[in-house]
Structure formats: C-alpha cells, structure tokens
Amino acid sequence: MTVVTAKRLLADLDDVGLADGSVVIVHCSLAAIGRVPGGEQTVALALRRVIGPHGTIVVPTQSWHLCDPAYLGVEPEEAWDEIRDSLPAYVPRWTPTRAMGLLADAVRTHPAALRSSHPHRSFAAWGPAAEPITAVHALDDPVGEGSPLAALYDLAASILMIGVGFDKCTALHLAESRSGLAGDRIANGAPLMVNGQRQWVEFTEPAVDDSDFVAVGEAFAVAEPDKVSTGRVGCADTVLVELASLIDFAAEWMAAHRKDRRLPTP
C-alpha cells in the first residue's frame, strides 16, 4: 500500500484548492488515501495546517444507535420499551459515532472541538467558527434551517470529499429542505439529559432521501464546473465544492426531478 506522508497530504490538499481560512465540512475514507503514518490524526492535523488558525473543520458525527428502535425496525417489537429504557443518554462529549469514519472521530474527540446537540444527526466542529456552527440543532429539523448545515451555508463553507462521492454529501439534505417538496414526517425518539435527568424524548423529523445525490452532484459538476475542484489526496479521488452553490443548484434540481413530492399550491 502506498505510504502517504503528512508532507504529501499538505501538498495534495493545497493542490485540490483547500484554502487558508476555509470553513470546510469533510467526508473522508481514510483507507482510500493509502497508508498514512499517524492515521486519522495526521490527516486531521494536515487539514488544520492547510486551513490555518482562522479556518474550521466540520464533520458529521451521527449516532444512529440512539434512534427509537421502532424507527430502526431491527429489533423485535416486544423489546422496544426495554431498549428505550436502557439506551444511554446522548452526551456530546462521550457518545460515539456510528459509520462516520476514523477522521470524524479524530475531529470529534479533539479537546478543542464542539459537537451539536442532536442525538442522531450531530456535527462536530474544530476552529473559531465551531460555536456558531454547533450552537443550534433542532430535534425536529436535523438537516434544515434549524441545523448546522444552515450555519455552514451562511458561512460560505466548502465541502471536501476524500475518497467518497456525493452519496455521502450530508449537506444535500439541506437542499431537500429548501426545495419546496412535500416530504413525510416520521416519528423518532432519543434518550436525552433534561434538567440533569435522563429522559426518553419523542419527536418527529422529515423523511430524507439520498437516492439521487450522485445524480445531483454529477449535474452540478456539469452546470457549474468553476464551483468544483478535483484532484487526489494521497491515492483518494477528491472533490472540493462550494456548499452554497451546490445547495442552491440542488434545491432547484430536486424541485424539477422529484415532481411527485412537490408541495401543493396554497
């Protein structure tokens, strides 16, 4: 396996267009990069060096294991109440992620990182914009206007995908929220700390659909090539895009291509 040093990471990230002072949400397959001495910590520190002291790294830190068992549908129904009673409460500093990758955990566990309050769809951020990015995360609006994704849009953030494609681009859920589509709402719940006590909290959230994210990304790259930069970080194919431009394009694209879910005219 190719050895990818910190020096090469710095050069590759610079070549792909990541800039000093950037606010960037990162999706990364560490294995796709190659063998990195120091692993995920080396990659995190390389990102930190390239964006500098005024930049902020953001990663999705979702924790699906705390979802309502009825939502997950993987346990026998007779066990649901017991599971709800026994799941540990969401604690931003302690609750682990699920299937987010090693880099996400390296950022999440950094002493200077902050994590948003949503028990299932949290984001962690490391840098001077971490507080405004993670400050608001509504239970019933986890990827819309009440989420860190909206804050990233307002901060002119970038999206960096290292060794992964647009199917992993969480920000596209914000485009769903802004597309004027009539999505279903589904029941969920989570164990939270409320006034210092663990409590099972029920809520509803929008149903989301990532099945066309790759098609959206491909269409965006054709329509707005100046908003997309490609290259390689180590051995990993890498894409850097402007988040706001992608969201604006994707919201219109989804409205046109998901006609069966369009909101009725008042």
N, C-alpha and C positions, 0 to 999 in steps of 0.2 A: 504494500500500500504506500502511496506517495506521502512523504513527510512534508507537512506544511508548517513552516515556522511562523513565529509572530511577525518577523520582518516581512515575509511574503504576504501575510494577511493584511498588514498595513498598506502595502503597495496595491494589492488587489482591491481592497475597499476604496482606496483613493481612485483607482482606475475606473471603477464602476460608477463613480460620481458622488459618493457619500461625502458631504461637505462639513467643514468646521461649523459648529453651532446648530447643526441639524437636530430637530426632534424627529425620531425615527422609530416606527414600530417594526420589529424584526421577527420574521418567521425563519427558522433555521433547522436544517437537517445536518447535525454535526458529522454524521457518518459520511455524508456526501462530500464534505470538504476534503477528506483524507485523514491521515494520522497527524493530529495536532498535538505536539508536546504541551502538556498542561491542559489539554482538552477544552472544555467549555469555558473555564476561567480565562484561558488565553484568548479565546475568541471575544469574550465579553470585554476584556481589557483592551484588545485591539480596537473594537468598536468605540470604546470610551476615548482612546487616544485620537482616533480619526475625527470624532465629532467635537472633541475638546471640552474644556470645563463649562462652556455655555450650552452644550448640547445635552439632550436627554434621550436615553434608550427606553423603549417601552416594549413589553412582551405580554402576550396573553397567558394567563395563569389559571385556566379553568379547572374546576374541581367537581367533575360530574358525579363522583361517588356520593356527594351530599344531596343529590336530587331526590325528590319524592320517589319511592320505589314504584308507585303507580305510574309515574311519568316514564321511568326507565323500562318498566314492564319485564324485568328479567328475574324477578323473584315470585314465588307463589303468593297469591293474594292473601292467603291466611297469615303470612308473615309480615305484611306491610306495617301493621300497627306496632309490632315489636321492633321493626327496623327503625321506624320514625322515632320511637322512644330511646333507641340506643345509639344512633349516629352521633358522633362528637360534634359539638357546635363549631361553626366556622369561626376561625381566628386568623386574621390576615397574616400575622407573623409566623403562624405554625402550620396551618392547613396545607397539605401537599397538593401539587397539581396532578392531573391525570392526562397522559398522552400529549404533553406540550413540548417535550424535548428537553435535553440537558441544558441548553443555553437559557431557556426560560427559567429553569430553576436556579441557575447561576446568578441571573439578574434578580430574581425574586428574593433570594437569600442574602444578597449583599447588604451589609449593615446600613448603607445609605438609601436603600430602595424603599419605596412606599407601595402599598397594594390597595386596590379599591375594595369596597365593602360588599360587593355582590358575592354570595356564597357559591355560585356556579360559574359565572362568567367574568371573573375578576381579571384585572390587568395590573401588572407591576411596572413601576417606572423608576428610573435612576438618573438623576440630574436635576438641574434647577427648576424645571417645569413639572417635576413629579407631583407636587402638591396640587396644583390646579387640574392636572390630568386625572388624578385618582380621587379627588375630593367628592365627586358626585357620581353615584352609581345606583340608580333606582331599581328596586326589586322587580317592578312591573315593566321596566323599559331597559333591558340589559344591553341592547345594541343600538338604541335610538338616541333621541335628544337628551335623555337622562343618563347617558353613559360616557365613559372616557373617549369613545370614538368621536363624539361630537366635539369634545375638547380638542382632540387631535386635529380635526378639521379646521377649527378656529385658529390653531397654532401653525397652520401651513406645514403639517408634518409630511414626512415621506414614509413609504412602505418599502422595506428591504426583504426580499425573499431569496434566501440562500439555499439552493438545493431543493426547493419546493416550488409548487406552481400556484396559480390563482385559486385553486380549490382550497388552499389553506389561508386565503386572504380574508381574515376576520372582518376587516373594515368594510367589505362589500355588504355586510348586513346593515350598515348604516344607509347604504343606497336603497336597500329594501324598504327601510323605514321611511325614506324620503321619496319613494316612487309613486305614492298615491294609490297603492294597491290594497285591496281588501283581504288582509290575512286573518286567519283564525287566531283566537286566543286560546291558550291551553293552560290547564291547572298544573301548578307545581308547588313545591314547598321546600323548606330547609331548616336545619337546626341553627338558631342564631342566639347570640347573647343579647338579652333585652333587660335593661336595668340590672345588669350583673348576674342574671339568671339565664340558664339555658332554656330556650323555648322553641317549640316547633311552630314555624310561621308559614301560613299558606298564602299564596298569591297566584295571579295569572300573568302570563307573558305572551308576547307574539310568537306564533309559529314561524320558524325561519326555514329557508330553503337555499342550499348551496349548490344545487344540481347544475345550475347554468353559470357558475362563477368562472369556469375555464373559458366558456364561450364569451362571456363579458370581457374578460381580460384580453382575449385574442382580438376582439373587436376594437377595444380601446387602443391596443398597440398599433392597429392599422389606421385608426382615425386620428390618433394623437401621438405620432411617433416621437415628437420632440419632448413629450412628457414621460417617456420611457427610456431608461438606460439599461443596457445589458452587458454582461461580462462574466467573469468567473472569479469566485473566491476559492482559492485552492483548486480542487477538482470540481467544485459545485457550480453548475449553471446558476446565475444570479440575475435578479431583476430589481431595479430601483424605480419606483414610480411616485409621482406627486399624488398624495392622498386626495386632496380636494378635487383635483381634476378628474381622477378616477371615479370618485363618488358622484360628482355632477353628471358625468357621462353615463355611469351605470344606472343611476336613477331613471334617466330618460330611456335608456336601453331596456330596462326591465318593464317600464310602463308600456313600451311598444311591443315587447315579446311575451309578456305574461298577461295577455288581454283578458283571459278568463278570470283574473283576480283583480281587475280594476274596480276601484271604489265606485258605487253608483252615484250619479249626479244628484245633488240635493234638490 
